[in-house]
């Protein structure tokens, strides 16, 4: 991305799109009973509350009636239908990691087979987005957490090792087939970029014509195999991606707020919720997802940057937009065109 004179002025930035991640599938209901919705009615109401607070994208996971994370697509269909009816303008983003949930009957948390994960393209009603992990990588979500973040929770007592050892399975065959199925269903791929090499893999998929749509993505800065939550890592990533990218920043625990403040200042977009953090910045109390959204709304308005409505968020994200050709996709996203023939690059001088 290019940052020119005036890039930090709010009048030159899109309105802020806030993604809410309120379902917190890594937690048991007993970890935060005040904010973890269990019944289907409560899960739908959680989406309504987040939307009313200012979030226009819903990162969606589902719980069974007993409070465990659901792996049943029928439950996802039920929640999506409920949210569609309650808040029709909200962008529904299904988390592609639905199958990695707290253990059932003593089994370790694990990812389901690729064939099952591909069935996210068959959800009915269909979501607007499904998150797509890029490249198999370690996803040690607890590496950047403090022992105080987990004290007394199920993650400290029961699931810590499972989440510490988590690996995201996302090989080339899975990614290409998943993108094809999602695109055929009219569902936007919301890419989860863990570092520059995962972004570069998607650029190559675009250049080969596998993905022909807007580049909508999250920069996931949680450590543990993914980027480090620092301004240096973010700046390095921003230098690599093209100007047409719609980028949301994402981090974990007490890193969430400062990373989001950087994102707000630079015209990027933000994510919050109990899936990412449950604490205020002094760890003197828990913060619900709605409280976190309200905090970002206040901060963004102090910056002078207004909050996108649901309809505006859909326009910014280009929901439902796909392109016909590789060349159109490259141009719309701000990439250089593919090289022709024996051309090695663009506008360079031969060394003397």
C-alpha positions in Angstrom: 0.0 0.0 0.0 1.1 3.5 -0.7 0.7 6.2 2.0 0.9 9.7 0.6 0.5 13.2 2.0 -2.9 13.3 3.6 -3.2 9.5 4.0 -3.8 9.9 7.7 -6.6 12.4 7.2 -10.0 10.8 7.9 -11.6 12.4 4.8 -9.2 10.4 2.7 -10.0 7.1 4.4 -12.9 4.7 4.1 -15.3 4.6 7.0 -14.3 2.1 9.6 -15.6 -1.5 9.2 -15.6 -3.3 12.6 -15.6 -7.1 12.6 -17.1 -8.6 15.8 -15.9 -12.1 16.9 -18.4 -12.6 19.8 -18.8 -16.4 20.0 -15.3 -17.3 21.4 -15.3 -21.0 20.4 -12.1 -21.6 22.4 -13.8 -20.8 25.7 -16.3 -22.9 27.7 -19.5 -21.0 28.7 -18.3 -21.2 32.3 -15.2 -19.1 31.4 -17.3 -16.0 30.7 -21.0 -16.8 31.4 -21.9 -13.1 31.2 -21.1 -12.9 27.5 -21.0 -16.4 26.0 -24.3 -17.1 24.3 -25.4 -20.7 24.3 -29.0 -21.0 23.2 -29.8 -20.3 19.5 -31.9 -17.3 20.5 -29.1 -15.9 22.5 -26.6 -16.4 19.7 -28.8 -14.5 17.3 -29.3 -11.8 19.9 -25.5 -11.5 20.3 -25.3 -10.6 16.6 -28.0 -8.0 17.0 -26.3 -6.4 20.0 -23.0 -6.3 18.1 -24.6 -4.7 15.1 -26.4 -2.1 17.2 -23.1 -1.2 18.9 -21.4 -0.5 15.6 -20.0 -3.8 14.2 -21.0 -4.5 10.6 -19.2 -7.9 10.1 -20.0 -10.9 12.2 -17.3 -13.6 12.5 -19.6 -16.5 13.1 -19.2 -19.7 15.1 -22.0 -21.8 16.7 -22.5 -23.6 19.9 -24.6 -26.7 20.6 -27.3 -26.5 23.3 -24.9 -28.0 25.8 -22.5 -25.1 25.2 -19.9 -27.0 23.2 -18.6 -25.7 19.9 -20.7 -27.1 17.1 -19.3 -28.9 14.1 -22.7 -29.5 12.5 -23.4 -27.5 9.4 -27.1 -27.7 10.2 -26.5 -25.5 13.3 -24.6 -23.0 11.2 -27.5 -22.9 8.7 -29.8 -22.2 11.6 -27.8 -19.4 13.1 -27.1 -17.8 9.7 -30.8 -17.8 8.9 -31.6 -16.2 12.3 -29.0 -13.5 11.9 -30.1 -12.8 8.3 -33.7 -12.2 9.5 -32.6 -10.1 12.6 -30.0 -7.9 11.0 -30.2 -8.3 7.2 -27.5 -5.7 6.5 -24.8 -7.4 8.6 -22.0 -9.1 6.7 -21.9 -12.7 7.8 -18.4 -14.2 7.9 -18.2 -17.9 8.8 -14.9 -18.9 10.5 -13.3 -21.5 8.4 -11.8 -23.1 11.5 -15.2 -24.2 12.7 -14.0 -27.8 13.2 -11.3 -26.9 15.7 -13.2 -26.7 18.9 -12.9 -27.7 22.6 -12.7 -31.5 23.1 -15.8 -33.7 23.0 -15.9 -36.6 25.3 -12.2 -36.4 26.0 -11.1 -36.3 22.4 -8.5 -33.8 21.5 -9.6 -30.7 19.6 -8.8 -31.3 15.9 -9.6 -30.1 12.4 -12.0 -32.1 10.3 -11.1 -33.6 6.9 -10.8 -31.3 3.9 -14.0 -32.8 2.3 -16.0 -31.7 5.4 -14.4 -28.2 5.4 -15.3 -27.8 1.7 -19.0 -28.2 2.7 -18.9 -24.6 4.0 -19.6 -23.6 0.4 -22.9 -25.5 0.7 -24.3 -23.6 3.7 -27.9 -22.5 3.2 -28.6 -19.7 3.5 -25.1 -18.9 2.3 -22.8 -16.5 4.2 -21.2 -13.5 2.6 -17.7 -14.6 3.4 -15.8 -17.7 4.6 -12.4 -17.2 6.1 -9.7 -19.0 4.2 -6.4 -20.0 5.8 -3.4 -19.9 3.5 -0.6 -22.4 3.8 -0.2 -25.0 6.5 1.3 -23.4 9.6 1.7 -23.5 13.3 -1.1 -21.6 15.1 0.0 -21.5 18.7 -2.7 -19.1 19.9 -1.4 -19.0 23.5 2.2 -18.0 22.7 1.5 -14.3 23.0 -0.8 -14.7 26.0 0.2 -14.0 29.6 -0.5 -16.5 32.3 -2.8 -13.9 33.8 -4.9 -14.0 30.6 -5.8 -17.6 31.2 -5.8 -18.0 35.0 -8.8 -19.9 36.1 -10.1 -20.6 32.6 -10.7 -23.9 30.8 -7.8 -23.1 28.5 -5.5 -23.1 31.5 -6.9 -26.3 32.9 -8.1 -28.4 30.0 -7.3 -27.2 26.5 -4.0 -25.3 26.8 -1.9 -28.1 25.2 -4.4 -28.6 22.3 -4.3 -24.9 21.4 -0.5 -24.6 22.0 0.1 -27.4 19.6 -2.5 -26.4 17.0 -1.5 -26.6 13.4 -3.6 -25.1 10.6 -3.8 -27.7 7.7 -4.1 -25.7 4.5 -2.1 -27.2 1.6 -2.2 -26.0 -2.0 -4.8 -28.6 -3.0 -7.2 -27.6 -0.2 -6.8 -23.9 -0.8 -7.4 -24.0 -4.6 -10.4 -26.3 -4.3 -11.9 -24.3 -1.4 -11.6 -21.0 -3.3 -13.2 -22.6 -6.4 -16.1 -23.9 -4.4 -16.7 -20.7 -2.5 -16.5 -18.6 -5.6 -18.9 -20.9 -7.5 -21.3 -20.4 -4.7 -21.0 -16.6 -4.8 -19.2 -16.6 -1.4 -16.3 -14.2 -0.9 -13.0 -15.7 0.3 -11.8 -13.7 3.3 -8.1 -14.6 3.4 -6.3 -15.0 6.7 -2.7 -13.8 6.1 -0.3 -14.8 8.8 2.7 -13.2 7.2 4.0 -12.0 3.8 4.5 -15.5 2.4 0.8 -16.4 2.8 -0.2 -13.2 1.0 2.3 -14.0 -1.8 0.7 -17.4 -2.2 -2.7 -15.8 -2.8 -1.1 -13.3 -5.3 0.1 -16.3 -7.3 -3.3 -17.8 -7.2 -4.7 -14.6 -8.5 -2.1 -14.4 -11.3 -3.0 -18.0 -12.3 -6.7 -17.3 -12.3 -7.6 -19.5 -9.4 -9.2 -16.5 -7.5 -10.9 -13.7 -9.4 -12.3 -11.4 -6.8 -11.5 -8.5 -4.4 -8.5 -9.0 -2.1 -10.2 -8.9 1.3 -8.1 -10.2 4.1 -7.0 -10.1 7.8 -3.4 -9.6 9.0 -3.3 -12.0 11.9 -0.7 -10.9 14.4 -0.9 -13.4 17.3 2.6 -14.9 17.2 2.9 -18.6 17.5 3.7 -19.1 13.8 2.0 -16.0 12.7 3.1 -12.4 12.6 4.3 -10.5 15.6 2.0 -7.7 16.8 4.3 -4.8 16.3 4.4 -1.7 14.1 7.4 -3.1 12.3 5.6 -6.3 11.2 2.5 -4.4 10.2 4.5 -1.8 8.2 6.4 -4.5 6.4 3.2 -6.3 5.5 1.6 -3.0 4.3 4.5 -2.3 2.0 3.9 -5.6 0.2 0.1 -5.5 -0.4 -1.5 -3.6 -3.3 -3.5 -0.4 -2.8 -6.9 -2.1 -3.6 -6.6 -4.4 -0.6 -9.3 -4.3 2.1 -7.3 -5.1 5.2 -8.5 -5.9 8.7 -6.0 -6.1 11.5 -6.3 -8.8 14.1 -4.4 -9.7 17.3 -4.9 -11.3 20.7 -5.5 -10.3 24.3 -3.9 -7.0 25.4 -2.4 -6.6 21.9 -5.9 -6.2 20.3 -6.5 -2.6 21.3 -3.2 -1.0 20.3 -3.1 -2.9 17.0 -6.6 -1.8 16.3 -5.6 1.8 17.1 -2.8 1.6 14.6 -5.3 0.2 12.1 -7.8 3.0 12.7 -5.1 5.7 12.3 -3.9 4.2 9.0 -7.3 3.8 7.4 -7.4 0.0 7.8 -10.2 -1.9 9.5 -10.5 -3.7 12.8 -11.7 -6.8 14.7 -12.6 -7.3 18.3 -14.5 -9.7 20.5 -14.1 -12.4 23.1 -12.6 -14.7 20.5 -9.6 -12.4 20.6 -9.6 -10.8 24.1 -11.6 -10.9 27.3 -9.8 -8.2 29.3 -9.6 -4.5 29.7 -6.1 -3.0 29.3 -5.2 -3.3 33.0 -6.7 -6.8 33.5 -8.8 -5.4 36.3 -12.0 -6.6 34.6 -13.5 -8.5 31.7 -14.9 -6.7 28.6 -17.8 -8.1 26.7 -17.7 -8.0 22.9 -20.3 -5.2 22.8 -18.1 -3.1 25.2 -15.1 -3.7 23.0 -17.1 -2.5 19.9 -18.3 0.6 21.8 -14.7 1.4 22.8 -13.5 1.2 19.2 -16.4 3.4 18.0 -15.5 6.0 20.6 -11.8 5.9 19.6 -12.5 6.0 15.9 -14.7 9.1 16.3 -12.0 10.8 18.3 -9.7 10.2 15.3 -12.4 11.8 13.2 -13.2 8.6 11.3 -16.9 7.6 11.1 -18.2 4.1 11.4 -19.5 2.3 8.3 -23.1 1.2 8.2 -24.0 -2.3 7.1 -24.7 -1.2 3.5 -21.5 0.9 3.4 -19.5 -2.1 4.8 -20.8 -4.3 2.0 -19.6 -1.7 -0.6 -16.2 -1.3 1.0 -15.8 -5.1 1.1 -17.2 -5.5 -2.4 -19.5 -8.3 -1.2 -20.8 -10.3 -4.2 -18.2 -8.9 -6.6 -16.2 -11.3 -8.8 -14.2 -10.6 -12.0 -14.2 -12.2 -15.4 -10.5 -12.3 -16.2 -7.1 -12.5 -14.6 -6.2 -9.1 -16.0 -9.4 -7.5 -14.6 -8.7 -9.0 -11.2 -5.1 -7.7 -11.1 -6.1 -4.2 -12.2 -9.0 -4.0 -9.8 -6.8 -5.0 -6.8 -3.9 -2.7 -7.8 -1.4 -5.3 -8.8 1.0 -4.9 -11.7 -0.1 -6.9 -14.8 1.3 -10.3 -15.5 4.5 -10.2 -17.4 4.4 -10.9 -21.2 6.6 -13.6 -22.8 10.3 -13.2 -21.8 9.7 -10.0 -19.9 11.4 -10.2 -16.5 10.0 -7.1 -14.8 8.8 -3.6 -15.3 10.8 -0.4 -16.1 14.2 -1.3 -14.9 17.6 -0.3 -16.3 20.1 -2.8 -17.3 23.2 -2.7 -15.0 26.3 -1.2 -16.7 
